[in-house]
């Protein structure tokens, strides 16, 4: 049983929603965040990326970063840019965008989920977290006493929820605006949350789609606050964390491509010959692989399709059958000498939203020597890996559109 709860959201007045809402903290670097927030003192980037208001040489983990985040959050409250709802509610959040030539719509439920559902595996994960990033977000939550950004969860479609969502999204929204990047954001408030609580109780569990560090840090922060409270009852708000839950059928995953800075002593020709040992290699004008078990490889100014030999693919293994694992096991590690893709500076990752033209650009400029265009992980593959209690390779999924931060904030007090 998946537990969800209504909460009193801290959120902007409708007239300020577009100014306040920001991209997530982890999809932009400091320079990009600073540029996005330039001239907008109400941008929630001042809360989730407070380093933009500090000197360039400030460590991202310096005490001043967290102090500034808290001060900036309080400043938004004092300016009236964020106001807490008087009564708990559940919310609906729709995003619409043009994505690679197609209109994409996803409509989810904003609610708080229980930290114990994360701890006991009712909410399942498929990625490892980095300790430094987890520590950072835990401190951010504890300093603000709030979940500033939502965790993106998916669940297997439930008819009762679909009926509720269709009914309640037919009313007048609280917010409805297009962001500068072309994504339209619409939010409704649901004043009677009990029907959603009951409907989610029929859902066996949920899956972290995006936000592994946010979910891990929320659970850690809740545990720390619980331990520090001698009068803990279990009813406190810190037992819950901010999520947006989407039905699986509405979601799609973009590929996460790879680029490598050198050929580990090989020439383009010798790399191609070695890759032929694992599958059929054919020069082609098509960059995108058309099905799982196929890779696009850009080297020497040309694209090649690599069809991996079926004998190398264990279709019964949800992890080892992933294209990302096949690429690593048969090309990146043995041929290009990439041992640890989490830390090796010779490899970089390009989100599918940038397109394969970005891969050509990185190689043609000389910055990298080879690029690999990946076929996107499917939702079912993600579910299979998580259900098996297994872990995907890093940078195996790219969800789009990204959830905005600042529209709905969960206060832990």
C-alpha positions as CSV (number, residue, x, y, z in Angstrom):
1,X,0.0,0.0,0.0
2,X,1.3,3.4,-1.0
3,X,0.6,6.2,1.5
4,X,0.0,9.7,0.4
5,X,-1.0,12.7,2.4
6,X,-2.3,16.2,1.8
7,X,-0.2,19.1,3.0
8,X,-0.3,22.9,3.4
9,X,1.8,24.0,0.5
10,X,3.9,27.1,0.6
11,X,3.3,28.6,-2.8
12,X,3.3,31.8,-4.8
13,X,0.2,33.9,-5.6
14,X,-1.0,33.2,-9.1
15,X,0.3,36.5,-10.4
16,X,3.8,35.7,-9.3
17,X,3.9,31.9,-10.1
18,X,5.8,32.3,-13.4
19,X,8.5,34.6,-11.8
20,X,9.0,32.3,-8.8
21,X,9.0,28.9,-10.5
22,X,12.5,27.6,-11.4
23,X,14.2,24.7,-13.0
24,X,15.5,22.0,-10.6
25,X,18.8,22.7,-8.8
26,X,20.6,19.8,-10.6
27,X,19.9,20.5,-14.2
28,X,21.9,23.7,-14.4
29,X,25.4,24.7,-13.3
30,X,26.1,27.9,-11.3
31,X,26.7,30.1,-14.4
32,X,23.5,28.8,-16.1
33,X,21.5,29.3,-12.9
34,X,22.8,32.8,-12.4
35,X,21.9,33.7,-16.0
36,X,18.3,32.3,-15.6
37,X,17.8,34.2,-12.3
38,X,19.4,37.5,-13.5
39,X,17.1,40.4,-12.9
40,X,14.5,38.3,-11.0
41,X,14.8,38.5,-7.3
42,X,11.8,36.2,-6.9
43,X,13.3,33.3,-8.8
44,X,13.3,30.1,-6.6
45,X,16.8,29.5,-8.0
46,X,17.9,31.8,-5.1
47,X,16.7,29.1,-2.8
48,X,17.7,25.8,-4.6
49,X,20.9,27.3,-6.0
50,X,21.9,29.9,-3.5
51,X,25.5,29.7,-4.6
52,X,24.5,32.2,-7.4
53,X,24.3,34.9,-4.8
54,X,27.8,34.1,-3.4
55,X,31.4,34.7,-4.7
56,X,32.5,32.3,-7.5
57,X,35.1,30.7,-5.3
58,X,32.6,29.6,-2.7
59,X,32.5,25.9,-2.1
60,X,29.1,24.4,-2.9
61,X,29.1,22.8,0.5
62,X,30.2,25.9,2.5
63,X,28.1,26.9,5.5
64,X,27.2,30.2,3.8
65,X,25.4,28.3,1.0
66,X,22.8,26.9,3.4
67,X,22.5,30.1,5.4
68,X,21.8,32.0,2.2
69,X,19.2,29.4,1.1
70,X,17.3,29.9,4.3
71,X,17.6,33.7,4.2
72,X,16.4,33.7,0.6
73,X,13.4,31.5,1.4
74,X,12.5,33.7,4.3
75,X,12.9,36.8,2.0
76,X,10.4,35.3,-0.5
77,X,7.9,34.8,2.3
78,X,8.4,38.3,3.7
79,X,7.8,39.8,0.2
80,X,4.6,37.8,-0.2
81,X,6.0,35.8,-3.1
82,X,5.3,32.6,-1.1
83,X,2.3,32.1,1.1
84,X,1.3,28.9,2.9
85,X,-2.2,27.5,2.3
86,X,-4.5,27.6,5.3
87,X,-5.7,24.0,4.8
88,X,-4.0,20.8,3.6
89,X,-4.7,19.9,0.0
90,X,-3.6,17.6,-2.7
91,X,-2.7,19.2,-6.1
92,X,-2.7,18.2,-9.7
93,X,0.2,19.3,-11.9
94,X,0.1,19.2,-15.7
95,X,3.1,19.9,-18.0
96,X,2.8,20.2,-21.8
97,X,5.6,20.7,-24.3
98,X,6.8,20.1,-27.8
99,X,9.4,17.4,-27.6
100,X,11.4,16.3,-30.6
101,X,8.5,17.2,-32.9
102,X,5.7,15.7,-30.8
103,X,3.4,17.2,-28.2
104,X,4.0,15.7,-24.7
105,X,1.5,15.9,-21.9
106,X,1.9,14.5,-18.4
107,X,-0.6,15.1,-15.5
108,X,0.3,14.0,-12.0
109,X,-0.7,14.2,-8.4
110,X,1.3,16.4,-6.0
111,X,1.2,14.9,-2.5
112,X,3.5,14.0,0.3
113,X,4.7,10.4,0.6
114,X,5.9,8.7,3.7
115,X,9.6,8.3,4.4
116,X,9.0,4.8,5.6
117,X,7.6,3.8,2.2
118,X,10.9,4.9,0.8
119,X,12.9,3.1,3.5
120,X,11.0,-0.2,3.2
121,X,11.1,-0.3,-0.6
122,X,7.4,0.5,-1.3
123,X,8.9,3.4,-3.2
124,X,11.6,1.7,-5.3
125,X,14.8,3.2,-6.7
126,X,17.0,2.2,-9.6
127,X,20.1,4.4,-9.1
128,X,22.8,4.7,-6.6
129,X,23.3,8.1,-4.9
130,X,26.6,10.0,-4.4
131,X,27.4,10.6,-0.8
132,X,28.4,14.2,-1.3
133,X,25.2,15.1,-3.1
134,X,23.1,13.2,-0.6
135,X,24.8,15.0,2.2
136,X,24.2,18.3,0.5
137,X,20.5,17.9,-0.1
138,X,20.0,16.5,3.5
139,X,21.6,19.6,4.9
140,X,19.5,21.8,2.6
141,X,16.3,20.2,3.8
142,X,17.3,20.4,7.4
143,X,18.4,24.1,7.2
144,X,15.2,25.1,5.4
145,X,12.9,22.7,7.3
146,X,11.3,22.2,3.9
147,X,11.4,20.0,0.8
148,X,12.1,22.7,-1.8
149,X,11.9,20.5,-4.9
150,X,9.6,17.5,-5.6
151,X,10.6,13.9,-6.2
152,X,9.4,12.6,-9.6
153,X,7.6,9.3,-9.0
154,X,5.8,7.0,-11.4
155,X,3.1,4.4,-10.6
156,X,1.4,1.7,-12.6
157,X,-1.9,3.1,-14.0
158,X,-4.8,2.9,-11.6
159,X,-8.3,3.4,-13.1
160,X,-9.8,5.1,-10.0
161,X,-7.0,7.6,-10.0
162,X,-7.5,8.3,-13.6
163,X,-11.1,9.1,-13.0
164,X,-10.3,11.4,-10.1
165,X,-7.6,13.2,-12.0
166,X,-9.9,13.7,-15.1
167,X,-12.7,15.1,-12.9
168,X,-10.5,17.5,-10.8
169,X,-8.4,18.8,-13.7
170,X,-11.6,20.0,-15.4
171,X,-12.0,22.9,-13.0
172,X,-10.3,26.3,-12.8
173,X,-6.6,26.0,-12.2
174,X,-4.6,27.8,-9.6
175,X,-1.7,28.4,-12.1
176,X,-1.5,28.2,-15.9
177,X,1.5,29.7,-17.6
178,X,4.1,28.9,-20.3
179,X,7.7,29.1,-19.0
180,X,10.5,30.6,-21.0
181,X,11.6,27.2,-22.3
182,X,8.1,26.6,-23.9
183,X,6.8,24.2,-21.2
184,X,3.3,25.0,-20.1
185,X,2.6,24.5,-16.4
186,X,-0.9,24.1,-15.0
187,X,-1.7,23.4,-11.3
188,X,-5.1,22.6,-9.7
189,X,-5.9,22.4,-5.9
190,X,-7.9,19.5,-4.7
191,X,-9.6,20.5,-1.4
192,X,-11.0,17.0,-0.6
193,X,-7.9,14.7,-0.6
194,X,-9.4,11.6,1.0
195,X,-10.4,10.1,-2.4
196,X,-6.8,10.3,-3.5
197,X,-5.5,8.8,-0.3
198,X,-7.9,5.9,-0.8
199,X,-7.1,5.4,-4.5
200,X,-3.3,5.4,-3.9
201,X,-3.8,2.8,-1.1
202,X,-4.7,0.4,-4.0
203,X,-1.4,1.0,-5.6
204,X,1.3,-1.5,-4.6
205,X,4.1,1.0,-4.8
206,X,5.8,3.7,-6.8
207,X,9.1,4.1,-8.6
208,X,11.6,7.0,-8.4
209,X,11.9,8.3,-11.9
210,X,13.9,11.4,-11.2
211,X,15.1,12.6,-7.8
212,X,17.1,9.8,-6.2
213,X,19.2,12.3,-4.2
214,X,16.1,14.3,-3.1
215,X,14.2,11.2,-1.9
216,X,17.2,9.8,-0.1
217,X,17.9,13.1,1.6
218,X,14.3,13.6,2.5
219,X,14.3,10.2,4.3
220,X,17.5,11.0,6.1
221,X,16.3,14.5,7.2
222,X,13.1,13.0,8.5
223,X,15.0,10.4,10.4
224,X,17.2,13.0,12.0
225,X,14.3,15.2,13.0
226,X,12.5,12.2,14.4
227,X,15.6,11.2,16.5
228,X,15.9,14.8,17.8
229,X,12.3,15.0,18.9
230,X,11.7,13.3,22.3
231,X,8.0,13.8,21.9
232,X,7.8,12.2,18.4
233,X,4.4,10.7,17.7
234,X,4.6,9.8,14.0
235,X,2.1,12.4,13.0
236,X,4.7,15.1,12.3
237,X,5.1,16.6,8.9
238,X,8.7,15.6,8.7
239,X,7.6,12.0,8.3
240,X,6.5,13.0,4.8
241,X,8.3,14.3,1.7
242,X,7.2,16.2,-1.4
243,X,6.4,14.2,-4.5
244,X,4.7,14.3,-7.9
245,X,3.2,11.0,-8.9
246,X,2.6,10.3,-12.6
247,X,0.9,7.3,-14.2
248,X,3.5,5.2,-16.2
249,X,1.5,5.4,-19.4
250,X,2.0,9.1,-19.7
251,X,5.7,9.1,-19.4
252,X,8.6,8.5,-21.8
253,X,12.3,8.4,-21.3
254,X,14.8,10.1,-23.5
255,X,18.2,8.5,-24.1
256,X,21.4,9.6,-22.3
257,X,24.2,9.6,-24.8
258,X,27.9,9.1,-24.2
259,X,31.0,11.0,-25.5
260,X,34.6,10.0,-24.9
261,X,37.5,12.4,-25.1
262,X,40.1,10.0,-26.6
263,X,40.3,6.6,-28.3
264,X,42.7,5.0,-25.7
265,X,45.5,4.8,-28.3
266,X,43.3,3.5,-31.1
267,X,42.6,5.1,-34.5
268,X,39.0,5.4,-35.7
269,X,39.6,2.6,-38.1
270,X,41.0,0.2,-35.5
271,X,38.2,1.1,-33.1
272,X,35.6,0.2,-35.8
273,X,37.4,-3.1,-36.4
274,X,37.4,-4.1,-32.7
275,X,33.7,-3.2,-32.4
276,X,32.9,-5.5,-35.3
277,X,33.8,-8.4,-32.9
278,X,30.7,-7.7,-30.8
279,X,28.2,-7.0,-33.6
280,X,27.4,-5.9,-37.1
281,X,28.8,-2.4,-37.9
282,X,27.4,-0.5,-40.8
283,X,28.0,3.1,-42.0
284,X,24.7,5.0,-42.1
285,X,23.3,8.5,-42.2
286,X,20.9,7.6,-39.3
287,X,22.3,8.6,-35.9
288,X,19.5,7.3,-33.7
289,X,19.5,3.5,-33.0
290,X,16.1,2.2,-34.0
291,X,15.7,-0.5,-31.4
292,X,17.2,-1.9,-28.2
293,X,20.4,-3.9,-28.8
294,X,21.6,-1.3,-31.3
295,X,24.0,1.6,-30.8
296,X,24.9,4.7,-32.9
297,X,28.6,5.4,-33.0
298,X,30.1,8.6,-34.4
299,X,33.8,8.5,-35.1
300,X,36.0,9.9,-37.8
301,X,33.2,12.2,-39.0
302,X,30.8,9.3,-39.8
303,X,27.9,7.6,-38.2
304,X,27.8,3.8,-37.8
305,X,25.0,1.6,-36.5
306,X,26.2,-1.2,-34.3
307,X,23.8,-4.2,-34.0
308,X,25.1,-6.1,-30.9
309,X,25.2,-9.9,-31.3
310,X,22.1,-11.5,-29.8
311,X,24.4,-14.1,-28.1
312,X,25.8,-11.2,-25.9
313,X,22.4,-10.1,-24.7
314,X,20.8,-12.0,-21.7
315,X,17.2,-11.0,-22.1
316,X,16.3,-12.6,-18.8
317,X,18.6,-10.2,-16.9
318,X,16.9,-6.8,-16.4
319,X,20.3,-5.0,-15.9
320,X,22.7,-6.9,-18.1
321,X,20.4,-6.7,-21.1
322,X,20.4,-2.8,-21.0
323,X,22.1,-1.1,-23.8
324,X,24.1,1.0,-21.4
325,X,25.5,-2.1,-19.7
326,X,26.3,-3.7,-23.1
327,X,28.1,-0.6,-24.2
328,X,30.2,-0.5,-21.0
329,X,31.0,-4.2,-20.9
330,X,32.0,-4.6,-24.5
331,X,33.2,-1.2,-25.6
332,X,33.8,1.5,-23.0
333,X,35.8,-0.7,-20.5
334,X,37.7,-3.2,-22.7
335,X,38.4,-1.0,-25.7
336,X,38.4,2.6,-24.4
337,X,39.7,1.9,-20.9
338,X,36.8,3.5,-19.0
339,X,36.8,1.6,-15.7
340,X,34.5,3.8,-13.5
341,X,32.1,5.9,-15.5
342,X,30.9,7.8,-12.4
343,X,34.3,9.3,-11.9
344,X,36.4,9.0,-15.1
345,X,36.9,12.5,-16.6
346,X,37.4,11.0,-20.1
347,X,33.7,10.3,-20.5
348,X,30.8,12.7,-20.5
349,X,27.0,12.4,-20.9
350,X,24.6,14.3,-23.2
351,X,20.9,14.3,-22.4
352,X,18.7,13.2,-25.3
353,X,16.9,16.6,-25.2
354,X,20.0,18.0,-26.9
355,X,19.7,15.7,-29.8
356,X,22.4,13.8,-31.7
357,X,23.6,17.0,-33.3
358,X,25.2,17.8,-30.0
359,X,27.2,14.6,-30.3
360,X,28.5,15.5,-33.7
361,X,29.4,19.0,-32.4
362,X,31.4,17.6,-29.5
363,X,33.4,15.2,-31.8
364,X,33.8,17.6,-34.7
365,X,35.2,20.3,-32.4
366,X,38.0,17.9,-31.3
367,X,36.7,18.0,-27.7
368,X,35.8,14.4,-27.9
369,X,36.9,11.6,-30.3
370,X,33.9,9.3,-30.3
371,X,30.2,9.5,-29.4
372,X,27.6,6.8,-28.8
373,X,23.9,7.5,-29.5
374,X,21.8,5.3,-27.2
375,X,18.3,3.9,-27.6
376,X,16.2,5.1,-24.7
377,X,15.5,2.9,-21.7
378,X,11.8,2.0,-21.6
379,X,9.5,2.5,-18.7
380,X,9.1,-1.3,-18.4
381,X,12.9,-1.8,-18.2
382,X,13.1,0.8,-15.4
383,X,10.2,-1.0,-13.6
384,X,11.9,-4.4,-14.1
385,X,15.2,-3.3,-12.7
386,X,13.6,-1.6,-9.7
387,X,11.4,-4.6,-9.0
388,X,14.5,-6.9,-9.1
389,X,16.1,-4.6,-6.4
390,X,18.8,-3.9,-8.9
391,X,20.6,-0.7,-10.0
392,X,21.0,0.8,-13.4
393,X,24.2,2.3,-14.7
394,X,24.6,6.0,-14.0
395,X,22.9,8.3,-16.5
396,X,20.6,5.7,-18.0
397,X,17.4,7.8,-18.0
398,X,16.5,11.3,-19.0
399,X,12.9,12.4,-18.2
400,X,11.5,15.5,-19.9
401,X,9.8,17.9,-19.1
402,X,11.5,18.6,-15.7
403,X,9.4,19.5,-12.7
404,X,9.5,23.1,-11.6
405,X,10.7,24.0,-8.1
406,X,9.0,26.7,-6.1
407,X,5.4,26.2,-7.2
408,X,4.6,23.9,-4.3
409,X,6.9,23.7,-1.3
410,X,6.5,21.2,1.6
411,X,7.2,22.7,5.1
412,X,8.3,20.1,7.6
413,X,7.1,22.0,10.7
